[in-house]
Amino acid sequence: MLINELSKITGITAHTIRFYEKSGLIKGKRDETVKSNNYFHYDNETVEKLELIRDAKSVGFTISEIGELMDAWYNNKITVEEKVAVLDEKLISIDERIKQLKQMKKMISQFKKDVIEDNC
């Protein structure tokens, strides 16, 4: 399939798909039998990878982390235990971020109270 069809199937823009390709997360293939264009063609594995990228981004993984994970996952370089450890690390990171956000919220609430009470 071409990039426009891939975009429709995944709901990811062609621009973003090209970015992922330049980042090395996915790879299109040229049809060697077609000499009139340089279009890349994508397969169902690319659809799966794009869905994985989308899901991983939505839960806070960076592009760099996703690249490392995809390489390990798709090349069987990582055991089930290691996969679980990666996910546990991300959970810890998310918990820390939640803690930081709560502290920020508390500070902003205090600033707001000070403004209302004309203490600043």
Buried (B, 14 or more C-beta within 10 A) or exposed (E): BBBEEBBEBBEBEEEBBBEBBEEEBBEBEEEEEEEEEEEBBBEEEBBEBBBBBBEBBEEEBEBEBBBBBBEBBEEEEBEEEEEEEBEEEBEEEEEEEEEEEEEEEEEEEEEEEEEEEEEE
